[in-house]
């Protein structure tokens, strides 16, 4: 997908990909959602659930987080899809990227997924008192 986008957007997606992998070396990567309007599809990174999606748009590259509203963003990188649960970071040509802040968001997204998938603490089973019937 990156190689098939030879302009600045492919290079930017390559940079975003590196930051995502640096933040979580165990993250899985896939290309999904190919369709006529987007024949290359979208890059999807997941770790115990979807972490983020890289999308090549006409004038920018978007990194979308489905749980973005639950993630800390102290450097205010989120600048798109600001309504609802998801948040995205749109990167334009020649825009400087705060890689450390982005890495922190990716780590928080992975942590968010891991917190959802941990098994609940088990409680000892309640003992039922036997009911005695009187006849």
C-alpha positions as CSV (number, residue, x, y, z in Angstrom):
1,X,0.0,0.0,0.0
2,X,2.8,2.4,0.9
3,X,4.8,1.4,-2.2
4,X,1.8,1.9,-4.4
5,X,1.4,5.5,-3.2
6,X,4.7,7.0,-4.4
7,X,4.0,10.6,-3.5
8,X,4.4,12.3,-0.1
9,X,1.3,10.5,1.3
10,X,2.9,7.0,0.9
11,X,6.1,8.3,2.7
12,X,4.0,9.8,5.5
13,X,2.0,6.6,5.9
14,X,5.4,4.9,6.1
15,X,6.5,7.3,9.0
16,X,3.2,6.7,10.8
17,X,3.6,2.9,10.4
18,X,7.1,3.1,12.0
19,X,5.8,5.1,15.0
20,X,3.0,2.6,15.5
21,X,5.4,-0.3,15.4
22,X,7.9,1.4,17.7
23,X,5.1,2.0,20.2
24,X,4.1,-1.6,20.2
25,X,6.4,-4.2,18.5
26,X,3.7,-6.9,19.0
27,X,1.1,-5.0,17.0
28,X,-0.5,-6.8,14.1
29,X,-0.9,-5.2,10.7
30,X,-3.4,-5.8,7.9
31,X,-4.9,-4.1,4.9
32,X,-8.7,-4.0,4.9
33,X,-11.7,-2.4,3.3
34,X,-10.6,-2.4,-0.4
35,X,-13.4,-1.1,-2.6
36,X,-13.6,0.7,-6.0
37,X,-13.4,4.2,-4.4
38,X,-10.4,3.1,-2.3
39,X,-8.7,0.2,-4.2
40,X,-5.6,0.2,-2.0
41,X,-7.7,-0.2,1.2
42,X,-6.7,1.0,4.6
43,X,-3.9,0.0,6.9
44,X,-5.3,-1.5,10.1
45,X,-3.2,-2.1,13.2
46,X,-4.5,-4.2,16.0
47,X,-3.5,-5.7,19.4
48,X,-6.4,-7.5,21.2
49,X,-8.7,-5.3,19.1
50,X,-8.3,-2.5,16.6
51,X,-5.8,0.1,17.7
52,X,-5.8,2.5,14.7
53,X,-6.4,2.8,10.9
54,X,-4.2,4.5,8.4
55,X,-6.1,6.0,5.5
56,X,-4.6,7.7,2.5
57,X,-6.9,10.6,1.5
58,X,-6.7,13.0,-1.4
59,X,-4.8,15.8,0.3
60,X,-3.7,14.3,3.6
61,X,-3.1,11.1,5.5
62,X,-5.4,10.1,8.4
63,X,-4.6,8.0,11.4
64,X,-8.0,7.1,13.1
65,X,-8.5,5.7,16.5
66,X,-11.9,4.1,17.2
67,X,-11.5,4.6,20.9
68,X,-10.0,8.0,20.6
69,X,-12.3,9.8,22.9
70,X,-11.1,7.5,25.7
71,X,-7.4,8.2,25.1
72,X,-5.3,11.0,26.6
73,X,-4.1,13.6,24.1
74,X,-2.1,16.2,26.1
75,X,-0.4,17.5,23.0
76,X,-3.7,17.9,21.2
77,X,-2.8,15.8,18.1
78,X,-6.4,14.8,17.4
79,X,-7.7,17.3,14.8
80,X,-10.4,15.3,12.9
81,X,-13.5,13.2,13.6
82,X,-13.9,14.9,17.0
83,X,-17.5,14.0,17.5
84,X,-18.5,10.6,19.0
85,X,-16.1,8.0,20.3
86,X,-13.5,8.0,17.5
87,X,-10.8,10.6,17.0
88,X,-8.3,11.0,14.1
89,X,-5.1,12.8,13.3
90,X,-4.9,14.3,9.8
91,X,-1.4,15.0,8.6
92,X,-0.9,17.3,5.6
93,X,2.1,17.7,3.3
94,X,5.3,19.0,5.0
95,X,3.6,18.9,8.4
96,X,5.9,18.1,11.4
97,X,4.7,15.1,13.4
98,X,5.2,14.9,17.1
99,X,6.4,11.3,17.1
100,X,6.7,10.9,20.9
101,X,3.1,12.2,21.5
102,X,1.8,9.9,18.7
103,X,3.6,7.0,20.3
104,X,2.0,7.8,23.6
105,X,-1.5,7.7,22.0
106,X,-0.8,4.4,20.3
107,X,0.4,2.9,23.6
108,X,-2.7,4.2,25.4
109,X,-4.9,2.7,22.7
110,X,-3.2,-0.7,23.1
111,X,-3.6,-0.3,26.9
112,X,-7.3,0.5,26.4
113,X,-7.7,-2.7,24.4
114,X,-5.8,-4.8,26.9
115,X,-7.9,-3.5,29.8
116,X,-11.1,-4.6,28.0
117,X,-9.8,-8.1,27.3
118,X,-8.4,-9.0,30.8
119,X,-10.6,-11.6,32.5
120,X,-12.7,-10.3,35.3
121,X,-11.5,-11.2,38.8
122,X,-13.3,-14.3,39.9
123,X,-15.2,-14.3,43.2
124,X,-15.7,-17.4,45.2
125,X,-19.0,-19.0,44.4
126,X,-21.7,-18.3,46.8
127,X,-22.9,-21.3,48.8
128,X,-26.6,-21.8,48.7
129,X,-28.4,-22.7,51.9
130,X,-30.3,-25.8,51.4
131,X,-33.9,-25.3,51.9
132,X,-35.5,-27.9,54.1
133,X,-39.0,-28.9,53.4
134,X,-41.2,-29.7,56.3
135,X,-43.9,-32.3,55.8
